[in-house]
Amino acid sequence: MDAGSGSGVPRILPKAAAASTFPLLLRRAARVLTVLGLAMIPWLVFLHNGLPATAQALHWAWTWTGLDSFEALGLLCTGLLLRRGDCRACLTSAATSACCWSTPGSTP
């Protein structure tokens, strides 16, 4: 791994590698994650406005909107870091997957 342009952040590929040599799978994964993160923004608005006002938890709409906001942020960050070839994408990916698995009603 290369230190990049002096930023101290290791890169997945050396900076000298052209974008065309960047593995196709990583480029597609980066694009898909970025698009999914952006696509969640209208869902967040719908979710916040569409959830019932009454539930057994206070601020029910804010709870779900907050959770999905973190998932969208994780997808965006992972996608953007992958596009840059940054090794820190594995950190945002792990955090996003932990957030997704922690949703009520999901089974690990």
FENRAMO-V364449 format. One record per residue. N is the residue number from 1. RES is the residue in one small letter. NEAR is the number of other ideal C-beta (glycine too) atoms within 12 Angstrom. Layout:
BEGIN
N | RES | NEAR
N | RES | NEAR
END
This chain:
BEGIN
1 | m | 16
2 | d | 19
3 | a | 14
4 | g | 21
5 | s | 15
6 | g | 9
7 | s | 14
8 | g | 13
9 | v | 20
10 | p | 22
11 | r | 27
12 | i | 28
13 | l | 24
14 | p | 16
15 | k | 22
16 | a | 13
17 | a | 17
18 | a | 11
19 | a | 16
20 | s | 9
21 | t | 15
22 | f | 24
23 | p | 16
24 | l | 12
25 | l | 12
26 | l | 29
27 | r | 23
28 | r | 16
29 | a | 25
30 | a | 32
31 | r | 21
32 | v | 20
33 | l | 32
34 | t | 28
35 | v | 19
36 | l | 24
37 | g | 32
38 | l | 19
39 | a | 20
40 | m | 28
41 | i | 21
42 | p | 15
43 | w | 23
44 | l | 26
45 | v | 17
46 | f | 16
47 | l | 24
48 | h | 23
49 | n | 15
50 | g | 15
51 | l | 22
52 | p | 13
53 | a | 13
54 | t | 10
55 | a | 14
56 | q | 9
57 | a | 14
58 | l | 10
59 | h | 15
60 | w | 20
61 | a | 24
62 | w | 19
63 | t | 20
64 | w | 26
65 | t | 24
66 | g | 19
67 | l | 30
68 | d | 31
69 | s | 25
70 | f | 26
71 | e | 35
72 | a | 32
73 | l | 26
74 | g | 32
75 | l | 36
76 | l | 29
77 | c | 29
78 | t | 36
79 | g | 32
80 | l | 25
81 | l | 31
82 | l | 34
83 | r | 27
84 | r | 28
85 | g | 31
86 | d | 31
87 | c | 24
88 | r | 24
89 | a | 31
90 | c | 18
91 | l | 19
92 | t | 31
93 | s | 28
94 | a | 16
95 | a | 22
96 | t | 32
97 | s | 21
98 | a | 18
99 | c | 24
100 | c | 23
101 | w | 17
102 | s | 17
103 | t | 19
104 | p | 14
105 | g | 9
106 | s | 13
107 | t | 7
108 | p | 9
END
